[in-house]
Amino acid sequence: MLTLSYDVFVMTSARFATRNFSLAFAVFLVTIPAFAKDAPLQVIEWPSTGTPAIRFTFDKFKALPGMSSLHGYVMDTTAQNLSPKLISSEKFSIYLFDKNKVRVGEDVIALRNVGPGETVKFETTVTTSGLPVSITLVSITDAAKTVSLTVNSTPQGAMLQLDGAEQGTTPRIIKVGVGRHTLTFTKEGFIAGNFPLEITTDDVSGGTVSYELGAAAFDSIELRDGSVLNGDLISISGMDVEIRIGGVVQHLDRNKIKRVMLTQRDIPAPTPPPPATTPTP
């Protein structure tokens, strides 16, 4: 009897332990998704160039009820100070874009007294005119900062444009804000060129940009009175120079010419002969 009672006890205990293990395993499988956190909508580090100082993490948009023609959303936002310095005060504009890259809303984020390595969490509530899918972040302090620099070209006298806006002729002192820009140089008789320019928060005034224009697009004839003609030189004879300017052929007196500068031209490819034809009987 003692032996039988021992066998029953062991079997019952083993069965009970097995059921407990199965139950614990099932609870474990169900619990994992509950604790798993969704991937954030977007992570942005500022500044975008150099060593980042702040990392922003924006969770997915959560729609707010009760909005009419506009859309209301709230985002869980995290800002982490990656720098070894205290962030006493910093403001940022956030711009929201839909899937077609059209801006549909904007808001402002302010950070104050964030210590080195510290992380702060807060909610960002925005109102949009469409369905946002992405975020762009710009420092308000950076947007207001400008530096002055001198822009020159070789040869001088080129028309200068900053992001499509005319600035005058080179050499020129201009003011440029933080960010990426394009300088465009144009001068009659030369191939126009672009120069990419990036200003960071660490840049100071007093810098210089020098750009060499491309090869001359036309031949140049400098007259003794100081004027310059640009066109396609056709011929030079004993007392006559023939040049095509704007499609019109002009003849110049040789004694009025001080200097002739010829641009390099590619040798035209020979014209292939016409295909042979078989005579018709």
NORPEHU-V146870 format. One record per residue. RES is the residue in three letters. OMEGA is omega as a letter, one per 20 degrees, with the letter a starting at -180 (999 if undefined). D_LAST is the distance of its C-alpha to the last C-alpha in whole Angstrom. Layout:
RES | OMEGA | D_LAST
RES | OMEGA | D_LAST
This chain:
MET | r | 126
LEU | a | 125
THR | r | 122
LEU | r | 120
SER | a | 121
TYR | a | 119
ASP | r | 116
VAL | a | 116
PHE | a | 116
VAL | a | 113
MET | a | 111
THR | r | 112
SER | a | 111
ALA | a | 108
ARG | r | 107
PHE | r | 108
ALA | a | 106
THR | r | 103
ARG | r | 103
ASN | a | 104
PHE | r | 101
SER | r | 98
LEU | r | 100
ALA | a | 99
PHE | r | 96
ALA | r | 95
VAL | r | 96
PHE | a | 95
LEU | a | 91
VAL | a | 92
THR | a | 93
ILE | r | 90
PRO | a | 88
ALA | a | 91
PHE | a | 91
ALA | a | 88
LYS | r | 87
ASP | r | 83
ALA | a | 81
PRO | r | 81
LEU | a | 79
GLN | r | 78
VAL | a | 80
ILE | r | 80
GLU | r | 81
TRP | i | 82
PRO | a | 81
SER | r | 77
THR | a | 77
GLY | a | 80
THR | a | 83
PRO | r | 83
ALA | a | 87
ILE | r | 87
ARG | r | 85
PHE | r | 84
THR | a | 84
PHE | r | 83
ASP | a | 83
LYS | r | 81
PHE | r | 82
LYS | a | 84
ALA | r | 84
LEU | r | 87
PRO | r | 88
GLY | r | 89
MET | a | 86
SER | a | 84
SER | r | 81
LEU | r | 82
HIS | r | 82
GLY | a | 85
TYR | r | 84
VAL | r | 87
MET | r | 86
ASP | a | 88
THR | r | 88
THR | r | 89
ALA | a | 89
GLN | r | 90
ASN | a | 91
LEU | a | 89
SER | r | 91
PRO | a | 94
LYS | r | 95
LEU | r | 97
ILE | a | 94
SER | r | 97
SER | r | 95
GLU | r | 91
LYS | a | 89
PHE | r | 85
SER | r | 83
ILE | a | 81
TYR | a | 78
LEU | a | 77
PHE | r | 73
ASP | a | 71
LYS | r | 68
ASN | r | 66
LYS | r | 68
VAL | a | 69
ARG | a | 73
VAL | r | 75
GLY | r | 79
GLU | r | 81
ASP | a | 84
VAL | r | 87
ILE | r | 88
ALA | r | 91
LEU | r | 93
ARG | r | 96
ASN | r | 98
VAL | a | 96
GLY | r | 98
PRO | a | 96
GLY | a | 94
GLU | r | 96
THR | r | 94
VAL | r | 94
LYS | a | 93
PHE | r | 93
GLU | r | 91
THR | r | 88
THR | a | 88
VAL | r | 85
THR | a | 84
THR | r | 80
SER | a | 77
GLY | a | 75
LEU | a | 75
PRO | r | 75
VAL | a | 74
SER | a | 74
ILE | r | 77
THR | a | 76
LEU | a | 79
VAL | r | 80
SER | r | 83
ILE | r | 85
THR | r | 87
ASP | a | 83
ALA | a | 81
ALA | a | 84
LYS | r | 84
THR | r | 82
VAL | r | 82
SER | r | 81
LEU | a | 79
THR | a | 77
VAL | r | 73
ASN | r | 72
SER | r | 68
THR | i | 66
PRO | r | 66
GLN | r | 68
GLY | r | 68
ALA | r | 66
MET | a | 66
LEU | r | 68
GLN | r | 67
LEU | a | 69
ASP | r | 68
GLY | r | 66
ALA | a | 69
GLU | a | 69
GLN | a | 72
GLY | a | 71
THR | r | 70
THR | i | 71
PRO | a | 73
ARG | r | 75
ILE | a | 78
ILE | r | 77
LYS | a | 79
VAL | r | 77
GLY | r | 78
VAL | r | 79
GLY | r | 75
ARG | a | 72
HIS | r | 70
THR | r | 67
LEU | a | 67
THR | a | 64
PHE | r | 63
THR | r | 61
LYS | a | 61
GLU | a | 59
GLY | a | 56
PHE | r | 57
ILE | a | 55
ALA | a | 58
GLY | r | 60
ASN | r | 62
PHE | r | 65
PRO | a | 67
LEU | r | 71
GLU | r | 73
ILE | r | 77
THR | a | 79
THR | a | 83
ASP | a | 84
ASP | r | 82
VAL | a | 84
SER | r | 84
GLY | a | 83
GLY | a | 80
THR | r | 77
VAL | r | 73
SER | a | 71
TYR | r | 67
GLU | r | 64
LEU | a | 61
GLY | a | 58
ALA | r | 56
ALA | r | 55
ALA | a | 52
PHE | r | 52
ASP | a | 53
SER | r | 56
ILE | r | 58
GLU | a | 62
LEU | a | 63
ARG | r | 66
ASP | r | 68
GLY | r | 67
SER | a | 64
VAL | r | 61
LEU | r | 58
ASN | a | 55
GLY | r | 51
ASP | r | 48
LEU | a | 49
ILE | a | 46
SER | r | 48
ILE | r | 51
SER | a | 52
GLY | a | 55
MET | a | 57
ASP | r | 54
VAL | a | 53
GLU | a | 50
ILE | r | 50
ARG | a | 48
ILE | a | 51
GLY | r | 50
GLY | a | 46
VAL | r | 48
VAL | r | 48
GLN | r | 51
HIS | a | 53
LEU | r | 56
ASP | a | 58
ARG | a | 59
ASN | r | 63
LYS | a | 63
ILE | r | 61
LYS | a | 64
ARG | r | 61
VAL | r | 58
MET | a | 57
LEU | r | 53
THR | a | 52
GLN | a | 50
ARG | r | 47
ASP | r | 44
ILE | a | 41
PRO | r | 38
ALA | a | 35
PRO | r | 32
THR | a | 29
PRO | r | 27
PRO | r | 23
PRO | a | 21
PRO | r | 18
ALA | r | 15
THR | r | 12
THR | a | 9
PRO | r | 6
THR | r | 4
PRO | 999 | 0
